[in-house]
Structure formats: C-alpha cells, structure tokens
Amino acid sequence: MKLAYLLLLCAMSAQAAAACMFTSNVTPFAADTSSLVDNAGIPAPEVEASSLTRGIGGGATCDSLGFMSIQLKWPRGSDYDLDEVGFEYRVVGGDAPAGMLPEAVVVAPVSGRRVEHQFTWQDVPAGEQKPLYLQLEVRAVTRDRQRGAPARVTVHAPGS
C-alpha cells in the first residue's frame, strides 16, 4: 500500500513539473460589455511602458511562452477611478499571434493610478519566428457599457 502511495505521489510531482505554471495577471472585467457605447468624455489611459519578449522554444516548460507587458497610468480628473474600469485591447496594425490578446475586457491588480497588464501566448519555435510589429489600441470600459477614448501603443520584437 505504501508503494502505491509513493508511486502516485511521484506521478503527480512529475505531471506538475511538466506544466508551465506561469499565468497572466489579467482577469475578465465583471460587467456586461456585450454592446458598448463610445464616450469621448472618458479619458484615454496613458501608456507608460510596453515590452514584448518572444518564446525561445528551449527545454524548460515555459520556454515556448511569449510575454507582453503594457503599463498604464490613469489620468487625473476622470469621473471614474482606475478600479472602476476594465480595458479593451484591439489590434489596429500588424498581426497578433493567436491567443496573445484576450477577446474580453480585462482588469489587473491596481496600484494607485497605475496598472500593468501581462499577456502570455504560445509562441512559434524560435527558428520559425518572423519579426512581430503591432499597433494596439487600448480603451477604458465602464460597468455601464461605456468605452472611452483610445490610446495607441506600439510593440515589436525581432524574428529569429
């Protein structure tokens, strides 16, 4: 009986080690966003920084993941606080890899007037990567179905 438990424990440890445990920090925005109305009175977020790292396709479990980080600052004077809005991302230039951006409005942990959205996706193997150049539009979305003014961010990474 002890041997059976030991084998089960070893099998579970090997399975856990084989899976990449890194996940994005974004979660779906808790609001009905099925039909949004543009409202230029809701300000565009300020893009403070962005970064994009391609997967390397090595032997480790997370090596095939690509990572993108977008750091936003919420402008002063808005009728909404940062923790009252979610954000919608849309590609307006270039081709995003499948699964890179969520189709839903998202939120992430807020720090004062700042938020960082971290996205992950399964990248193609390093030898098959082409340069990645994207123009993204990011907009604040309120719980009452209003979408604010857009901000644009450009992210790029070389191919292999």
C-alpha positions, 0 to 999 in steps of 0.5 A: 500500500505504501508503494502505491502511495509513493508511486502516485505521489511521484506521478503527480510531482512529475505531471506538475513539473511538466506544466508551465505554471506561469499565468497572466495577471489579467482577469475578465472585467465583471460587467456586461460589455456585450454592446458598448457605447463610445464616450469621448468624455472618458479619458484615454489611459496613458501608456507608460511602458510596453515590452514584448519578449518572444518564446525561445522554444528551449527545454524548460516548460515555459520556454515556448511562452511569449510575454507582453507587458503594457503599463498604464497610468490613469489620468487625473480628473476622470469621473471614474477611478482606475478600479472602476474600469476594465480595458479593451485591447484591439489590434489596429496594425500588424498581426497578433499571434493567436491567443496573445490578446484576450477577446474580453475586457480585462482588469489587473491588480491596481496600484494607485493610478497605475496598472500593468497588464501581462499577456502570455501566448504560445509562441512559434519555435524560435527558428520559425519566428518572423519579426512581430510589429503591432499597433494596439489600441487600448480603451477604458470600459465602464460597468455601464457599457461605456468605452472611452477614448483610445490610446495607441501603443506600439510593440515589436520584437525581432524574428529569429 
